[in-house]
Amino acid sequence: MKTVTIEGHLRTEAGKKAARQLRSQENVPGVIYGGAQEVNFYAPAKAFKSLVYTSEFQLAEVKIDGKDYKILIINNANIFQFDNEIDSKKLITPLSKLRAWIKLRKNYHSWLLRQQEDIDIFVLRYYVHDPYQLNFLLRCKKPVYFIHHTLEVPELALEGVFTGLIRSKLDSILGRITISKSMGVIGVTDEIVRYELKRADVPGLRSFVYPNGIFLEHRPMVDVRSVNVPELLFVANFSPWHGLDILLKDVVKSRENFIIHLVGKIPENLMYLTKDDRIKIHGHLNQEQIRKLSSRCCLGLASFALFRKKMKEACPLKVREYLNLGLPVYGDYLDVFPEEFKYYQKGNGTLEDLLDYVKVIRYVNKNDVVNAARVWVDKNELLSGLYNYLKKY
């Protein structure tokens, strides 16, 4: 089980004004709940960058003014404090995970309800087939919007014949009711917004496209690209829609000279395709390690099989991180960038097409990539757009 460390401080003031002040200073106000008492704290936004969206359980050690808290993180959307030492072995079985999930979701939404007095509008990440989420929505007296990052039902169906069927069916029912009772739909792409509006089937339901973004860091760009062999970076949890199998099968048939760095857990059924010397496996790396590796690369790889989720558009955080590292990006889907943005290439998903794009961007100035992408990936700018939309209502 992966463990991350976050260092923060206790919050001495509560309320919206204090929270806005913290955010203006690039801090994130947070609450640890589920223990003997709630702990209100804040930490620098960049401290949370090591948290990636994943279906895996993670542990976090949160250090607040000299006191340590052990946290369980599920999907990075919620945190829950354990009073006793956590035995990670007990969080492996489906039953133990289900119990932890139920306790977490119940406490999380109970806590949200208690915040109503200080909140004008709730903007929450949508969580699939969650009855506690629906219960919160029905009891909440303030407007609630959900942010959607994918087409949930098709994605859940990919999990396997039995599990996928049950989970996708549950969300097709609970999700439709939940979305229809919300104030509106927020999606990271126009395609996702259209999908959620269709399944809610509520005339006049509000909607807004709010692309993913990152908090930009202004750091000196290190560039040690090889003039001999182009090196490409592929960071992922390597789910079916990333299409690693498609890429690796193309590599086997290719005679071209290149290096592809794979960062993340490789599925066991694909390991036999990674024996090629041009494939370098790194496993899980932290942000600094990825930054160092990216300095050798000329291109970031997104997804090659988004069609497996019945999607044609996406807006992954990974692409924003690539661009902020000075890497142009190749994928097989539409992102939110305009056609004239030359540092994202929507291709046909073949290695041949990918390498053709490498020839075009191999020697571009990395600082030029960062500067050109800024307006499309800056979280502060995107949040301002969302805020301006919501305050109209």
C-alpha positions as CSV (number, residue, x, y, z in Angstrom):
1,M,0.0,0.0,0.0
2,K,1.5,3.3,-1.1
3,T,2.2,5.9,1.6
4,V,2.5,9.7,1.1
5,T,3.5,12.4,3.5
6,I,1.8,15.8,3.9
7,E,3.1,18.5,6.3
8,G,0.6,21.2,7.4
9,H,-0.5,23.4,10.2
10,L,-3.6,23.8,12.3
11,R,-6.2,26.3,11.2
12,T,-6.8,29.0,13.7
13,E,-9.7,30.6,11.9
14,A,-12.8,29.1,10.4
15,G,-15.3,30.3,7.8
16,K,-15.3,31.2,4.1
17,K,-13.2,34.3,4.4
18,A,-10.4,32.5,6.1
19,A,-10.5,29.6,3.6
20,R,-10.3,32.1,0.7
21,Q,-7.3,33.7,2.3
22,L,-5.5,30.4,2.5
23,R,-6.3,29.5,-1.1
24,S,-5.0,32.9,-2.3
25,Q,-1.7,31.9,-0.6
26,E,-1.7,28.6,-2.6
27,N,-2.7,26.6,0.4
28,V,-5.4,23.9,0.7
29,P,-7.7,24.0,3.7
30,G,-8.6,20.5,4.9
31,V,-10.3,18.5,7.6
32,I,-9.4,15.1,9.0
33,Y,-12.5,13.4,10.3
34,G,-13.4,10.0,11.6
35,G,-11.3,10.1,14.8
36,A,-12.0,11.3,18.3
37,Q,-12.4,14.8,16.9
38,E,-12.2,16.6,13.6
39,V,-8.8,18.3,12.8
40,N,-8.9,21.5,10.8
41,F,-5.6,22.1,9.0
42,Y,-4.0,23.6,5.9
43,A,-1.1,22.6,3.7
44,P,0.6,23.9,0.6
45,A,-1.2,22.9,-2.6
46,K,2.0,21.4,-4.0
47,A,2.1,18.9,-1.0
48,F,-0.9,17.1,-2.5
49,K,0.7,16.6,-6.0
50,S,2.0,13.2,-5.0
51,L,-1.6,12.0,-4.7
52,V,-2.8,10.5,-8.0
53,Y,-6.4,9.4,-8.9
54,T,-6.4,5.7,-8.5
55,S,-8.8,3.0,-7.4
56,E,-6.2,1.7,-4.9
57,F,-6.2,2.4,-1.2
58,Q,-3.3,4.6,0.0
59,L,-2.0,5.6,3.4
60,A,-1.0,9.2,4.2
61,E,1.0,10.5,7.1
62,V,-0.2,14.0,7.8
63,K,2.2,15.9,10.1
64,I,0.4,18.9,11.7
65,D,2.5,21.1,14.0
66,G,4.5,18.2,15.3
67,K,1.6,15.8,15.7
68,D,1.2,12.8,13.2
69,Y,-2.1,11.5,11.9
70,K,-2.4,8.3,9.9
71,I,-5.0,8.6,7.1
72,L,-6.6,6.2,4.8
73,I,-7.2,7.6,1.3
74,I,-9.7,6.1,-1.1
75,N,-9.7,7.5,-4.7
76,N,-8.1,10.6,-3.2
77,A,-11.5,12.2,-2.9
78,N,-11.9,11.6,0.8
79,I,-9.8,11.0,3.9
80,F,-10.5,9.1,7.1
81,Q,-8.5,9.0,10.2
82,F,-7.8,5.7,12.0
83,D,-7.2,5.9,15.7
84,N,-5.2,2.7,15.9
85,E,-2.4,1.3,13.8
86,I,-3.5,0.3,10.4
87,D,-2.8,-3.2,9.3
88,S,-2.7,-2.9,5.5
89,K,-3.2,-6.7,5.2
90,K,-6.7,-6.2,6.5
91,L,-7.5,-3.8,3.7
92,I,-6.9,-6.3,0.9
93,T,-10.0,-8.5,1.0
94,P,-13.2,-7.2,-0.7
95,L,-15.1,-7.4,2.6
96,S,-12.6,-5.3,4.5
97,K,-12.5,-2.7,1.8
98,L,-16.3,-2.6,1.7
99,R,-16.5,-2.0,5.4
100,A,-13.8,0.8,5.3
101,W,-15.7,2.3,2.3
102,I,-19.0,2.4,4.1
103,K,-17.6,3.9,7.2
104,L,-15.7,6.5,5.2
105,R,-18.6,7.5,3.0
106,K,-21.0,7.7,5.9
107,N,-18.6,9.9,8.0
108,Y,-17.7,12.1,5.0
109,H,-21.3,13.0,4.1
110,S,-22.3,13.5,7.7
111,W,-19.4,16.0,8.0
112,L,-20.5,17.7,4.7
113,L,-24.0,18.2,6.1
114,R,-22.6,19.9,9.2
115,Q,-20.7,22.5,7.0
116,Q,-23.9,23.9,5.4
117,E,-23.9,27.1,7.5
118,D,-20.5,28.1,6.1
119,I,-21.1,27.0,2.5
120,D,-22.9,28.8,-0.3
121,I,-22.6,26.1,-3.0
122,F,-21.2,22.5,-2.8
123,V,-19.1,21.5,-5.8
124,L,-18.2,17.8,-5.3
125,R,-16.5,15.1,-7.3
126,Y,-19.1,12.6,-8.3
127,Y,-18.7,9.2,-6.7
128,V,-20.2,6.2,-8.5
129,H,-23.2,4.2,-7.0
130,D,-23.0,5.9,-3.6
131,P,-26.2,5.8,-1.5
132,Y,-24.7,8.1,1.1
133,Q,-24.0,10.7,-1.6
134,L,-27.7,10.6,-2.6
135,N,-28.8,10.8,1.0
136,F,-26.6,13.9,1.5
137,L,-28.1,15.5,-1.7
138,L,-31.7,14.9,-0.5
139,R,-31.0,16.4,3.0
140,C,-28.7,19.3,1.9
141,K,-30.4,22.7,1.8
142,K,-27.7,24.3,-0.3
143,P,-27.1,23.9,-4.1
144,V,-25.0,20.9,-5.0
145,Y,-23.1,20.4,-8.3
146,F,-21.2,17.2,-9.1
147,I,-18.0,17.2,-11.2
148,H,-17.7,14.2,-13.6
149,H,-14.4,13.0,-15.0
150,T,-15.5,10.1,-17.2
151,L,-18.5,8.3,-18.6
152,E,-19.1,6.3,-15.4
153,V,-21.3,3.4,-16.6
154,P,-19.2,2.3,-19.6
155,E,-16.0,2.6,-17.5
156,L,-17.5,0.4,-14.7
157,A,-18.5,-2.2,-17.3
158,L,-14.8,-2.8,-18.1
159,E,-14.1,-4.2,-14.6
160,G,-15.1,-7.7,-15.6
161,V,-18.2,-9.7,-16.4
162,F,-19.6,-10.1,-12.9
163,T,-18.2,-7.0,-11.0
164,G,-18.6,-4.7,-14.0
165,L,-22.2,-5.7,-14.7
166,I,-23.2,-5.2,-11.1
167,R,-21.4,-1.9,-10.6
168,S,-22.5,-0.4,-13.9
169,K,-26.1,-1.4,-13.3
170,L,-26.0,0.1,-9.8
171,D,-24.7,3.4,-11.1
172,S,-27.1,3.5,-14.1
173,I,-29.9,3.6,-11.5
174,L,-28.4,5.5,-8.5
175,G,-26.4,7.8,-10.7
176,R,-29.4,8.9,-12.8
177,I,-31.4,9.7,-9.6
178,T,-28.5,11.5,-8.0
179,I,-27.7,13.7,-11.0
180,S,-31.3,14.5,-11.6
181,K,-31.7,15.8,-8.0
182,S,-28.5,18.0,-8.2
183,M,-28.5,21.6,-9.2
184,G,-26.4,20.9,-12.3
185,V,-23.8,18.9,-14.1
186,I,-20.1,19.9,-14.3
187,G,-17.9,17.9,-16.6
188,V,-14.2,18.1,-17.7
189,T,-15.2,17.7,-21.3
190,D,-18.2,18.7,-23.4
191,E,-18.8,15.0,-24.2
192,I,-19.1,14.1,-20.5
193,V,-21.5,17.0,-19.9
194,R,-23.8,15.8,-22.8
195,Y,-23.7,12.2,-21.5
196,E,-24.7,13.2,-17.9
197,L,-27.4,15.5,-19.0
198,K,-28.9,12.7,-21.2
199,R,-29.0,10.2,-18.4
200,A,-30.4,12.7,-15.9
201,D,-33.1,13.6,-18.4
202,V,-34.1,16.8,-16.6
203,P,-35.1,19.7,-18.9
204,G,-33.2,22.9,-18.0
205,L,-30.6,21.2,-15.7
206,R,-27.6,23.5,-15.5
207,S,-24.3,22.5,-17.0
208,F,-20.7,23.8,-17.3
209,V,-17.5,22.4,-18.9
210,Y,-14.7,22.7,-16.3
211,P,-11.5,21.2,-17.7
212,N,-8.9,19.6,-15.4
213,G,-6.0,21.9,-14.5
214,I,-2.9,22.0,-12.3
215,F,-1.3,24.6,-10.0
216,L,1.6,25.7,-12.0
217,E,5.1,25.8,-10.6
218,H,7.7,28.2,-12.0
219,R,10.9,26.1,-11.9
220,P,14.0,26.1,-14.1
221,M,13.6,23.7,-17.0
222,V,16.2,21.0,-17.3
223,D,16.8,19.6,-20.8
224,V,19.1,16.7,-21.3
225,R,17.5,15.2,-24.4
226,S,19.6,12.8,-26.4
227,V,20.4,13.9,-30.0
228,N,20.7,10.3,-31.0
229,V,17.6,8.5,-29.8
230,P,14.2,10.0,-29.1
231,E,12.9,9.1,-25.6
232,L,9.2,9.0,-24.8
233,L,7.4,9.1,-21.4
234,F,4.3,7.0,-20.6
235,V,3.0,7.6,-17.0
236,A,-0.2,5.7,-16.1
237,N,-1.9,3.1,-13.9
238,F,-2.2,1.2,-17.2
239,S,-5.9,0.5,-17.3
240,P,-7.5,-1.0,-20.4
241,W,-8.3,2.4,-21.9
242,H,-4.6,3.4,-21.8
243,G,-4.0,1.0,-24.6
244,L,-0.6,-0.2,-23.5
245,D,-1.2,-3.5,-25.2
246,I,-1.8,-1.7,-28.5
247,L,1.4,0.3,-28.2
248,L,3.6,-2.7,-27.2
249,K,2.3,-4.9,-30.0
250,D,3.3,-2.1,-32.4
251,V,6.7,-1.9,-30.8
252,V,7.4,-5.6,-31.4
253,K,6.7,-5.1,-35.2
254,S,8.8,-1.9,-35.5
255,R,12.4,-1.5,-36.5
256,E,12.6,2.2,-35.5
257,N,15.1,3.5,-33.0
258,F,13.5,5.0,-29.9
259,I,13.1,4.5,-26.1
260,I,9.8,4.4,-24.2
261,H,9.8,4.8,-20.5
262,L,6.9,3.2,-18.7
263,V,6.1,4.6,-15.2
264,G,3.4,2.7,-13.3
265,K,2.4,-0.9,-12.6
266,I,2.4,-3.0,-15.7
267,P,-0.4,-5.6,-16.0
268,E,0.9,-9.1,-15.6
269,N,-0.7,-10.2,-18.9
270,L,1.4,-7.6,-20.8
271,M,4.8,-8.3,-19.2
272,Y,5.8,-10.6,-22.0
273,L,5.6,-7.7,-24.4
274,T,8.0,-5.6,-22.4
275,K,11.2,-7.6,-23.2
276,D,12.2,-5.3,-26.0
277,D,15.3,-3.3,-25.1
278,R,13.6,-0.2,-26.2
279,I,11.1,-0.5,-23.4
280,K,12.3,0.7,-20.0
281,I,10.2,-0.2,-16.9
282,H,10.4,2.1,-13.9
283,G,7.5,1.1,-11.7
284,H,6.0,3.8,-9.5
285,L,8.0,7.1,-9.2
286,N,7.3,10.2,-7.2
287,Q,6.9,13.7,-8.8
288,E,10.6,14.6,-8.5
289,Q,11.7,11.3,-10.1
290,I,9.2,11.8,-12.9
291,R,10.5,15.4,-13.5
292,K,14.1,14.1,-13.7
293,L,13.1,11.4,-16.1
294,S,11.1,13.8,-18.3
295,S,14.2,16.0,-18.8
296,R,15.5,13.2,-21.1
297,C,12.3,12.9,-23.1
298,C,10.7,14.7,-26.0
299,L,7.1,13.5,-25.8
300,G,4.5,12.4,-23.3
301,L,2.1,9.6,-24.1
302,A,-1.6,9.8,-23.1
303,S,-4.1,7.1,-24.0
304,F,-4.4,4.8,-27.0
305,A,-7.7,3.1,-26.4
306,L,-10.2,5.5,-24.9
307,F,-12.8,4.0,-27.3
308,R,-12.9,1.1,-24.8
309,K,-14.8,3.4,-22.5
310,K,-17.0,4.6,-25.4
311,M,-15.3,8.0,-25.2
312,K,-13.9,10.3,-27.9
313,E,-12.9,13.2,-25.6
314,A,-10.9,13.4,-22.3
315,C,-9.1,15.9,-20.2
316,P,-6.6,13.9,-18.0
317,L,-4.4,15.6,-15.4
318,K,-1.5,13.6,-16.7
319,V,-1.5,15.6,-20.0
320,R,-1.4,18.9,-18.0
321,E,1.6,17.6,-16.0
322,Y,3.4,16.5,-19.2
323,L,2.9,20.0,-20.7
324,N,4.1,21.7,-17.5
325,L,7.3,19.6,-17.8
326,G,7.8,20.9,-21.3
327,L,6.6,17.8,-23.1
328,P,4.3,17.9,-26.1
329,V,1.6,15.1,-25.9
330,Y,0.3,12.4,-28.2
331,G,-3.1,10.7,-27.7
332,D,-5.9,9.1,-29.7
333,Y,-8.7,11.4,-28.4
334,L,-9.8,15.0,-28.5
335,D,-8.7,17.2,-25.6
336,V,-10.0,20.7,-24.8
337,F,-7.1,22.4,-26.7
338,P,-8.0,24.3,-29.9
339,E,-6.8,23.0,-33.3
340,E,-4.1,25.6,-33.5
341,F,-2.5,24.4,-30.2
342,K,0.5,22.5,-31.7
343,Y,1.7,20.7,-28.6
344,Y,-1.1,18.2,-28.3
345,Q,-1.6,15.7,-31.2
346,K,-4.7,13.7,-31.7
347,G,-3.6,10.7,-33.8
348,N,-4.8,7.3,-34.9
349,G,-3.1,5.6,-32.0
350,T,-0.5,3.7,-34.1
351,L,3.3,3.8,-33.3
352,E,4.0,4.9,-36.9
353,D,1.7,7.9,-36.5
354,L,3.2,8.7,-33.1
355,L,6.8,8.6,-34.4
356,D,5.8,10.9,-37.3
357,Y,4.8,13.5,-34.6
358,V,8.1,12.9,-32.8
359,K,9.9,14.1,-35.9
360,V,7.9,17.3,-35.8
361,I,8.4,18.2,-32.1
362,R,11.5,16.4,-31.1
363,Y,13.6,19.6,-30.7
364,V,11.0,22.1,-29.7
365,N,12.0,24.4,-26.8
366,K,10.5,23.0,-23.6
367,N,9.9,26.5,-22.2
368,D,7.9,27.3,-25.3
369,V,5.7,24.3,-24.6
370,V,5.1,25.4,-20.9
371,N,4.3,28.9,-21.9
372,A,1.9,28.0,-24.7
373,A,0.0,25.5,-22.5
374,R,-0.3,27.8,-19.5
375,V,-3.7,29.4,-20.4
376,W,-5.3,25.9,-20.9
377,V,-3.9,24.1,-17.8
378,D,-3.6,26.8,-15.1
379,K,-5.9,25.7,-12.3
380,N,-6.3,29.2,-10.9
381,E,-7.6,30.5,-14.3
382,L,-10.0,27.5,-14.7
383,L,-11.3,28.0,-11.1
384,S,-12.0,31.6,-11.9
385,G,-14.1,30.6,-14.8
386,L,-16.1,28.1,-12.7
387,Y,-16.5,30.7,-9.9
388,N,-17.8,33.3,-12.4
389,Y,-20.3,30.8,-13.7
390,L,-21.6,29.7,-10.3
391,K,-21.9,33.2,-8.9
392,K,-24.5,34.1,-11.6
393,Y,-26.9,31.9,-9.8
